Amino acid sequence: MKFRSTALVKGFRQSAPYVNAHRGKTMVVMLGGEGIADKNFPNIISDLALLHSLGIKIVLVYGARPQINDLLTAKDHSTPYHKGVRITDELTLGLVMQAAGQLQLAITARLSMSMNNTPMAGNKLNIVSGNFVIAQPLGVDDGIDYCHSGRVRRIDIEGINRILDQDSVVLLGPIASSVTGECFNLLSEEIATQVAIRLKADKLIGFCSEQGIIDEKGNAIAELFPTEVEELIQRLESESNPELDDTTGTLRFLRASVSACRAGVPRSHLVSYKDDGAVLQELFSFDGIGTQVVTARTEQVRQAHIDDIGGIFDLILPLEEKGILVRRSREQLEQEIHKFTVIEKDGLIIGCAALYTYHEEKMAEMACVAIHQDYRDGHRGLVLLNHMKHEAKNIGIKQLFVLTTQSLHWFREQGFNEVGVEALPVAKQHLYNYQRRSKILVLKL
């Protein structure tokens, strides 16, 4: 009996490169109190336990803003904000410690339980909390005394690394003590950012109510540079207040991601705490579903090199088997690799094209154009074409031509015109395969 490939098989194969890439990496997860209060919280914790089981080192930093607000409301007590920071008086500090302590126990219990409900049952997951963060008071600013609100003074990075190397999860909350033995209420995003920077973490992961940063069309923006994020922060700050920040978490993450990226953390990811499996889809799929703040694009167009042979071969083989592309051996690819341009995403070759020049006629052929089947709904073919046009112009080429059996209309849309065999360079005319009857199209540069 022959079984058909399923979505599960496809998804598993797609995620495999990322499982290998993430193993042994350090990720700092910033989970606000809003995410803990959401009904999806058990799934988030289960997913974090799964990440740990795949060999990822996890530092989980949690916040408690909504839980603190609930306790303040119950006590009929309010706290003012100054520059977006809660002023923590004596009564508030006690409530902050109460809320933080309850959440620490709840997260620890949930992490311990989640392993028993997965295929990893029987494996022991240790969760370690401790005095890894040393605080100091914020003091007085513009005549406003922050009281027991503080900031990070020192982080015991060696201690955290020692715990991570022992295959344990590090759990950090918003309360930290000072060298004088006092307790202070810290911003959880500051703790997460500073830990990520000083640990030299590979990723900072945050959660908000939306699936990342949403554009005007309602879609998540896949990537942002720190400069783009700073512009976005300025716009959002003019429309928000601390209470709004408490409900979304977006601004807090954006500020943290800029600081982290500029200090060397390669990527910061923002996903929704409302959607089941969001963090897994973000980390283990080609395109993800949230927003990344990155120091460099994860997708790039570049000159191919010898190490790309395997990726190009895997990309073009299915098209060769269908007769769409002319067959090329590995030996031929090795000899012609300098003619190829590739699109690379996260180490995977997802697009390629070759440029064969005929200098006497000042013509060049764009050949072996292939896009990975999971990426054909984008504009990567056009990206390759534009790159080839630029390369051809730089070396004095006046006309670019293609031979195609399947993509006639697409090339026409890009300005190509159909011509006869006699329009080809003489050397190419002798190689034309009349059995394939490929259409010939030319573009004047």
C-alpha positions in Angstrom: 0.0 0.0 0.0 1.4 3.4 -1.0 1.0 6.3 1.4 0.8 9.9 0.2 3.0 12.6 1.7 1.1 14.5 4.4 1.3 18.0 5.8 2.9 16.5 8.9 5.7 15.0 6.8 6.2 18.3 4.8 6.3 20.3 8.0 8.7 18.0 9.7 11.1 18.1 6.8 10.8 21.9 6.6 11.6 22.3 10.3 14.6 19.9 10.4 17.2 22.4 9.3 16.0 24.8 12.1 16.1 22.0 14.7 19.8 21.5 13.8 20.5 25.3 13.6 18.9 26.1 17.0 20.4 23.2 19.0 22.8 24.5 21.6 21.8 28.1 21.1 20.7 30.4 23.9 17.4 32.2 23.8 16.0 34.7 26.3 12.2 34.7 26.4 10.3 37.7 27.6 6.8 36.8 28.7 4.7 39.6 30.1 1.9 39.1 32.7 -0.6 39.5 29.9 0.6 36.3 28.3 0.5 34.5 31.6 -3.1 35.6 32.2 -4.2 34.4 28.7 -5.8 31.1 28.2 -3.0 30.1 25.8 -0.4 30.3 28.6 -0.3 26.5 29.2 0.5 26.0 25.5 3.3 28.6 25.6 4.9 26.9 28.5 4.6 23.5 26.9 6.3 24.9 23.7 9.1 26.4 25.8 9.6 22.9 27.4 9.7 21.5 23.9 12.4 24.0 22.8 14.4 22.9 25.9 14.0 19.2 24.9 15.5 20.1 21.4 18.7 21.3 23.0 17.9 25.0 23.2 19.1 26.9 26.3 16.2 28.9 27.8 16.2 31.9 30.1 12.6 32.9 30.8 12.0 36.4 32.1 8.4 37.0 33.2 6.5 40.2 34.0 3.5 40.8 36.3 1.9 44.1 35.3 -1.7 43.1 35.0 -1.5 40.9 38.1 0.0 43.8 40.1 -2.8 46.1 38.8 -5.4 43.6 40.0 -3.9 43.5 43.5 -3.7 47.3 43.5 -7.4 47.5 42.5 -8.4 45.1 45.2 -6.5 47.2 47.8 -8.1 50.4 46.3 -4.6 51.7 45.8 -3.1 53.4 42.7 0.4 54.1 41.6 1.4 57.0 39.3 3.8 56.5 36.4 6.8 58.7 35.6 8.3 58.4 32.1 6.5 55.0 31.7 7.8 53.5 34.9 5.6 52.7 37.9 6.5 54.5 41.1 6.7 51.7 43.7 5.9 52.8 47.2 6.0 50.5 50.3 2.5 49.1 49.9 3.0 48.6 46.2 6.3 46.8 46.7 4.6 44.2 48.9 1.9 43.6 46.2 4.6 43.4 43.5 6.4 40.8 45.6 3.2 38.9 46.1 2.3 38.9 42.4 5.8 38.0 41.3 6.0 35.1 43.8 2.7 33.7 42.7 3.7 33.7 39.1 7.1 32.2 39.8 5.4 29.2 41.4 2.7 29.0 38.7 5.3 28.9 35.9 7.5 26.4 37.7 4.5 24.2 38.3 3.4 24.4 34.7 6.9 23.7 33.3 7.2 20.7 35.6 3.9 19.3 34.5 4.2 20.0 30.8 7.0 17.5 30.4 4.8 14.7 31.7 2.2 15.5 29.0 4.7 15.2 26.1 6.7 12.4 24.5 9.5 13.7 26.7 7.8 12.2 29.7 10.3 10.7 32.2 12.9 13.5 31.5 13.4 15.8 34.4 13.2 19.5 33.7 14.9 21.6 36.4 13.8 25.2 36.8 16.2 27.4 38.7 15.5 30.9 40.1 18.0 32.8 42.2 19.7 36.1 42.9 21.3 36.3 39.4 20.2 39.9 39.1 21.5 42.6 41.5 19.4 45.8 41.5 19.9 49.4 42.4 17.4 52.2 43.0 16.3 54.5 40.1 16.4 57.3 42.6 15.0 60.7 42.0 14.3 62.2 38.5 12.8 65.6 37.8 12.0 65.8 41.5 10.0 62.5 41.4 11.2 59.8 43.8 10.8 56.3 42.2 10.9 54.8 45.7 11.3 51.0 45.3 11.5 51.0 41.5 15.0 50.0 40.4 17.2 49.0 37.5 19.8 46.4 36.8 23.2 47.0 38.4 24.9 43.6 37.9 24.0 40.2 36.4 25.7 37.0 37.4 26.4 35.7 33.9 28.7 33.0 35.0 26.0 31.6 37.4 23.4 31.7 34.6 25.7 29.9 32.2 26.5 27.3 34.8 22.8 26.5 35.3 22.2 26.4 31.5 25.1 24.1 31.1 23.5 21.8 33.6 20.5 21.5 31.3 18.2 23.6 33.4 15.9 26.5 32.6 16.7 29.8 34.3 13.6 31.7 35.5 13.8 35.4 36.4 11.1 37.7 37.7 10.7 41.5 38.1 11.9 41.6 41.7 15.7 41.8 42.5 17.6 42.6 45.6 20.4 45.2 46.1 23.8 44.8 47.7 22.2 46.4 50.8 19.5 43.7 51.0 16.6 45.9 49.8 14.1 44.6 47.2 13.3 46.6 44.0 10.7 46.4 41.3 12.4 46.2 37.9 11.2 46.4 34.4 11.0 42.8 33.1 12.0 44.0 29.6 15.2 45.6 31.0 16.1 42.4 32.7 15.5 40.4 29.5 17.4 42.8 27.4 20.4 43.0 29.7 20.5 39.3 30.2 20.3 38.7 26.4 23.1 41.2 25.8 25.5 40.0 28.5 24.8 36.3 27.8 25.5 37.0 24.1 22.2 35.2 23.4 21.3 34.1 19.9 17.7 35.3 20.2 15.4 37.5 22.2 11.8 36.4 22.0 8.8 38.5 23.1 5.1 38.1 23.1 2.3 40.6 22.5 -1.4 40.5 21.7 -0.9 40.8 17.9 1.0 38.4 15.7 4.0 40.7 15.5 4.0 44.2 14.0 0.9 44.6 11.7 1.0 46.6 8.5 -1.8 48.6 6.9 -3.1 45.5 5.2 -3.4 43.6 8.4 -0.3 41.4 7.7 2.6 40.8 10.0 5.8 42.6 8.9 8.4 39.8 8.6 11.5 41.9 9.2 12.5 45.3 10.6 15.9 46.9 11.0 16.6 48.8 14.3 16.3 52.2 12.5 12.9 51.2 11.2 11.9 50.1 14.7 13.0 53.4 16.2 10.7 55.3 13.7 7.8 53.0 14.7 8.5 53.5 18.4 8.2 57.3 18.0 4.9 56.9 16.2 3.5 54.5 18.8 4.7 56.5 21.7 2.7 59.5 20.6 -0.5 57.3 20.5 0.0 55.4 23.8 0.3 55.5 27.5 1.7 53.1 30.2 -1.8 51.5 30.6 -2.0 50.8 26.9 1.6 49.4 27.0 0.5 47.0 29.7 -2.2 45.5 27.4 -0.1 45.1 24.3 3.5 44.7 25.3 4.5 45.8 21.7 6.3 49.0 22.7 8.2 47.3 25.5 9.5 44.6 23.1 10.4 47.1 20.4 12.5 49.1 22.8 14.2 46.0 24.1 14.8 44.6 20.6 16.6 47.8 19.4 18.9 47.8 22.4 19.6 44.0 22.0 20.2 44.2 18.2 22.6 47.2 18.6 24.5 45.3 21.3 25.0 42.2 19.2 21.9 40.0 19.6 21.4 38.9 16.0 17.6 38.5 16.0 14.7 39.4 18.2 11.3 37.8 17.5 7.8 39.1 18.4 4.9 36.7 18.3 1.4 36.5 19.7 0.7 35.0 23.1 -2.9 34.4 22.0 -2.1 31.9 19.1 -1.3 28.3 20.0 2.1 27.3 18.7 3.1 30.8 17.5 6.7 30.6 18.9 7.2 27.1 17.2 5.9 28.4 13.8 8.2 31.4 14.1 11.3 29.5 14.9 10.8 26.3 12.8 9.3 27.4 9.5 10.8 29.0 6.5 8.9 32.3 6.7 7.8 32.4 10.4 4.6 34.1 11.3 5.7 37.1 13.5 8.1 40.0 13.2 11.9 39.8 13.5 14.1 42.7 14.4 17.4 41.9 12.7 20.8 43.5 12.1 20.9 42.0 8.5 18.4 40.6 6.1 17.8 36.8 6.6 17.3 36.6 2.8 20.0 37.8 0.4 20.9 37.7 -3.3 24.5 36.9 -3.9 27.1 35.3 -6.2 27.1 31.5 -5.9 30.2 29.7 -4.7 31.3 26.0 -4.7 29.5 25.2 -1.4 26.2 26.1 -3.0 26.4 23.2 -5.5 24.3 20.8 -3.4 21.6 23.4 -2.7 21.3 24.4 -6.4 21.2 20.8 -7.5 18.4 20.0 -5.1 16.5 23.1 -6.3 16.7 22.4 -10.0 16.4 18.6 -10.0 12.6 18.5 -9.7 12.3 20.9 -12.6 14.7 18.9 -14.7 12.7 15.7 -14.0 9.6 17.5 -15.3 11.4 18.7 -18.4 11.1 22.3 -17.5 14.9 22.8 -17.2 17.7 21.2 -19.3 19.6 18.6 -17.2 22.9 19.6 -15.7 25.3 17.3 -14.0 27.1 18.2 -10.8 30.3 18.4 -12.8 28.8 20.9 -15.1 27.5 22.9 -12.2 30.9 22.9 -10.6 32.5 24.3 -13.8 29.8 26.9 -14.3 29.2 27.9 -10.6 30.7 31.4 -11.2 27.9 32.1 -13.6 25.2 31.5 -11.0 23.4 33.9 -8.7 21.4 32.5 -5.7 18.8 33.7 -3.2 19.8 32.4 0.2 17.4 32.3 3.2 18.7 31.0 6.6 21.3 29.0 4.9 18.9 27.4 2.4 19.1 28.1 -1.4 15.6 29.1 -2.4 16.3 30.6 -5.8 18.9 30.6 -8.6 19.7 31.8 -12.1 22.7 31.7 -14.4 24.1 34.4 -16.8 25.8 33.2 -19.9 27.4 36.0 -21.9 28.1 36.4 -25.7 30.3 39.4 -25.8 30.7 39.8 -29.6 26.9 40.2 -30.0 26.7 42.1 -26.6 24.0 39.6 -25.5 23.5 37.4 -22.5 21.3 34.5 -21.6 19.5 34.2 -18.3 19.2 30.5 -17.8 18.4 27.8 -15.2 15.9 30.0 -13.4 14.4 28.2 -10.4 12.5 29.2 -7.3 11.8 26.9 -4.3 8.2 25.7 -4.5 7.5 27.1 -1.0 8.5 30.6 -2.2 6.9 31.0 -5.6 4.1 33.2 -4.3 6.5 36.1 -3.7 8.5 38.3 -6.2 11.8 36.4 -6.1 11.8 35.7 -9.8 11.6 39.4 -10.4 14.4 39.9 -7.8 16.7 37.5 -9.8 15.7 39.2 -13.1 16.6 42.6 -11.8 19.9 41.4 -10.4 20.7 39.8 -13.8 19.8 42.9 -15.7 22.1 44.9 -13.4 25.0 42.5 -13.8 24.6 42.4 -17.6 24.5 46.2 -17.9 27.7 46.4 -15.8 29.6 44.3 -18.4 28.3 46.1 -21.5 25.5 43.7 -22.4 22.8 45.3 -24.5 20.2 42.5 -24.8 19.2 39.8 -22.3 17.4 36.7 -23.7 15.8 33.6 -22.3 14.6 30.2 -23.6 11.5 28.9 -21.9 8.8 26.3 -22.4 6.6 27.2 -19.4 7.0 30.9 -18.5 6.3 32.7 -21.7 3.6 35.0 -20.3 5.7 35.9 -17.2 8.6 37.1 -19.2 6.3 39.0 -21.5 5.0 40.8 -18.5 8.5 41.8 -17.6 9.0 43.5 -21.0 10.5 40.6 -23.1 9.5 40.2 -26.7 9.3 36.9 -28.6 11.8 36.4 -31.5 13.0 33.7 -33.8 16.1 31.5 -33.6 17.9 33.8 -36.0 17.9 36.5 -33.3 20.2 34.4 -31.0 24.0 34.7 -30.9 25.5 32.5 -33.6 27.0 30.1 -31.0 23.7 29.7 -29.3 21.9 29.1 -32.6 24.0 26.0 -33.2 23.0 24.7 -29.7 19.2 25.3 -30.0 17.2 22.2 -29.4 14.4 22.0 -32.0 12.8 19.1 -30.2 12.2 21.1 -27.0 10.8 24.0 -29.2 11.6 26.5 -26.4 10.2 30.0 -26.9 12.9 32.7 -27.3 12.4 36.1 -25.7 14.6 39.1 -25.7 14.8 42.2 -23.5 16.7 45.3 -24.6 18.6 46.8 -21.6 
